[in-house]
Amino acid sequence: MATDSGFIEYVGEQVALGDRFTHKKMFGEYALYVDGKVVAFACDNSLFVKPSAAASTLAPKLPQRPPYPGAKDYPVADELLDDSDAIRRLLLETAALMPVPKPRKPVAAGKRGK
């Protein structure tokens, strides 16, 4: 089951980070970003936070399972969605630990559309 856009809107409302919080649809699911860094995935209408010291420290008892077949286990933060402060803090601290994304190489003019 793919994640619906209403779930993404709800997560965005709960996180309340405005333009700092973005998402990108990928294969019917979503990658969630804070300040351009991937911090979580939304899969099957559940919130999977990137494993990090932030998750281990702030929410050590979250259940863990893979967001998609073949993936490693991720903390599932669904139970934090009703606590705006907790989910915001978890995502902000996760973002602080994630590396800055590498700049994308420009696509050569002759390779577009192939």
N, C-alpha and C positions, 0 to 999 in steps of 0.2 A: 504494500500500500504506500503510495507516495504521500509526502507531506503536503498538506494544503496551505494555501497562502494565508488563511485565517490564523493558523498556528504561528506563522512567522510574524504576522502583525501583532499577535498577543505577546510573543517573546519581546519584540521591539518596544511595546508599551511598558512591559514589566521592567526591562533593562533601563529604559528612559535615558538614553545617551544621545538622542537626537541624531545628527548627521555622522557622529562617530561610529554608530552601529549600522552596518550594511549587510547585505546578503547577496548571494549569487546562486541561481538555480543550476543544479548539476545532476543530470540523470534522474530527474523527478524528485530529488532531495535538495537540500540547501547547505552551502557553506556559509557560516556566520562570521563576520569580521568586526573587530574593534580597532579603529585607527589603522585600517588596511591590513591587519594581521588576522589570520584565521584563528579563532578561539574555540569554535564549536561547530558541530554539524546538527542539522535537524533532519532526522530520518524517521519515517513512520510516525510522525507527530510526536516525537520524543526529542529531548535536547541532550546531545552527547558532547560533553566538554572535553577539550583536548587534555589528555593526561599531563599533569605537571605538578610541581611542588605546591602550587596554589590550591589545586583540587585536594591534594593529600592533606594539606594543613587546614584549609577552610571548610572542607566537606568530606572528611575521611570515611564517613559511613554511607556515602552514596552507593547505590548498587552499580555494578559494572557489567557491561555486555558489549558485544561488537555492534557498531552501527549498521554494518552491512556484511554479507557473507565474506569470509576471508580476512576481515579486519581484526586488529587486536582489540582487547576490551577498553572501553572508554567509560568514565564516570557518567551516569545518567542523572541529570539534574532536574528532572521533572518536578520533584517534590519541592524544589526551591523556587519554582515559578510564581508561587503565591507570595513570596517574600522578596519584594523588589530590591531592598537594600542588599540582601544576601546574594541574589543572582547577579546584580550589578557589580558588587565587590569581587565575586568569583571571576566574572568575565574580564574586569579591568586588571586584576592581578594576573590572570592567565595571559592577557595581552602583553603585560609588562615583561613576562618571561619568554615570549615568543620572539624569534629573530625577525628583523626587518625583512620584508619580502624583497627578493632580487628583482632588479628592474627587468622588464620584458624587452627582449630584442625586437627591434622594428622588423616587420615583415617586408621582405624585398618586393618591389613593385611587380616583378614578373611572377611572383609566387602566389599572389592573392587570387582567390577564387578557384584554385586548382584542387 
